[in-house]
Amino acid sequence: MRVSLLGGWFPVVLDVIAAGVLVVAVGWRDRWWRSRAVPMVAGGAVLLTLIAAYPGAKVVGLTDPLPFSVWLWFGAAMAGLIVLAAGWRSARWWRRGTAAVAVGLAALVCANQINQFVGYYPTIDSAVNDWTDTPLPGQVSMSGLAHTAGTTKMPPAGRLVAVNIPATYSHFKHRQELVYLPPIWFHGDHRPALPVVELIGGERGGPGDWVRLGGAVQVSDAYAHRHHGYAPILVFVDATQRFDNDTECVNGPRGNSADHLDRDIPHFVEKEFGASQNPRQWAVAGFSMGGTCSLDLVVEHPDVFDHFIDISGDLAPYTSTPAASLHDLYGGNVALEKANEALLVMRAHGRYTNVNGLFLTSTQELRHQHESEELSKAAAKVGIWSRVEISPGTHVWQFAAPAFATAYPWLANQLALPAGPHHETRHTKPA
């Protein structure tokens, strides 16, 4: 079950089997099939793939170009469907079955090609565990947490607790969320008012992404081990309600995501876990959509959050096109759209105090590099210290996870330190 989906033998074997089954499904058959049907199958598959790759991708909200291999296997799946339909009457039962299996295998390979591109499921067991809602490693319930608190001996690692945060202010119908409590939280009867970091994933995903893919718990445990059990509380939030609901963390037709993140969660964490109520000890970090959210939440609500880590976020909340973004996120309300664009918000707000953050992006994300530079320079003009860091990689979790791990000590320090205006860009060379 720990077999890799991103590399190694399994994806190669799956590709070979899928291709072989498709060849058998097409078959040699008779002269009419070879001269008429096969060209029709190939032409139809190419046409359907082109339709899916261009207008189709935008319709479903795919803004980043997918690799050629994705469309190759999409075309193979379409070819299998056409073979199944065109040869249904003349084919024997076993060839019909082979064609149906070919469609399924090609679709599976296509899906894994997308998975290899985004790095969402590194292994088979990670995919199965997510589909079956299996608890994450070390996850406990709120009731189970009561038996581990107040110990005289410092535990070797923190705990991950599943929480159902009331949507008192937002009425945002979110999924179950997760909170990481560092070892110091469990030590003794008088807990310190710990700082907090909200972690937000991409537009397609769930609260557990930063645990499964981002490695945030291991990063925090390692930091706590070096700092006598001390580390921030981490909140793995649900900003989207479901896998395919791209809210961009704004209040709008897709739900009051912003109110959930800046009101529901802080009130709950402060009350339930005794966290700090000082905005200088609250931060937001995120990848992709979550990166956009991290900056927006901080500049719009500096009375709640004072620090951010924006990993490959956009210039402003965005879905597929400017027109679609205005409609989908704001219901056509231009004033509401402008109220959620970081550049305009910073300009209207004026000078900030004690606000700072990092913009982390990869060498292959030229657009994000330019947008990060623009945002960082604009932030410096209003007193926000920031730095742009460009490291080898692309727009995948395999870049976001180590980027966050590298930035985490800086963030942990900033949660207790003042900040001043600054702008800096640092390029990290490959090792």
Number of C-alpha atoms within 10 A of each C-alpha: 9 9 15 16 23 21 12 10 11 13 18 13 11 16 17 11 16 23 18 12 20 24 15 13 25 24 15 11 10 9 9 9 16 14 10 10 18 19 12 17 22 17 14 16 22 19 14 15 21 15 11 17 18 12 10 14 17 15 13 12 14 14 13 10 9 15 12 11 14 21 19 18 25 26 25 27 28 24 29 30 18 22 28 23 13 16 17 14 10 10 16 11 11 10 19 20 14 20 30 19 18 30 27 16 23 27 21 18 26 22 15 21 25 18 17 19 18 18 19 22 21 21 16 15 15 20 15 13 12 16 9 8 9 11 13 17 10 11 17 17 14 14 10 11 15 10 9 12 17 16 14 10 11 16 17 14 20 26 22 24 20 20 18 13 18 16 18 14 14 18 14 23 17 20 17 16 19 24 24 24 25 27 23 26 28 24 19 13 11 9 15 14 17 23 23 30 24 22 29 31 28 24 21 15 20 23 26 21 22 24 20 17 19 24 17 22 22 14 19 27 22 16 20 20 17 11 11 12 22 21 27 26 24 23 25 26 26 26 34 29 21 17 13 13 14 24 28 28 30 27 19 20 13 19 23 21 25 23 19 28 25 21 16 20 21 22 18 18 20 16 12 10 16 15 23 19 18 17 21 25 24 28 31 28 25 26 31 25 27 26 28 28 34 28 33 29 24 24 26 19 14 19 13 21 28 29 32 30 31 28 32 29 27 21 21 21 23 21 23 16 13 11 11 16 18 19 17 18 24 21 15 16 12 11 9 16 19 15 15 22 19 24 19 13 15 21 13 11 11 11 15 20 16 18 27 31 27 24 25 27 32 23 17 14 15 13 12 23 21 13 17 28 20 13 21 24 19 19 27 20 17 19 21 27 24 29 22 23 22 24 18 16 17 18 22 19 25 16 22 24 19 15 23 22 18 11 14 18 14 12 23 20 13 22 24 13 11 13 20 14 18 17 18 14 16 11 13 12 9 7 4
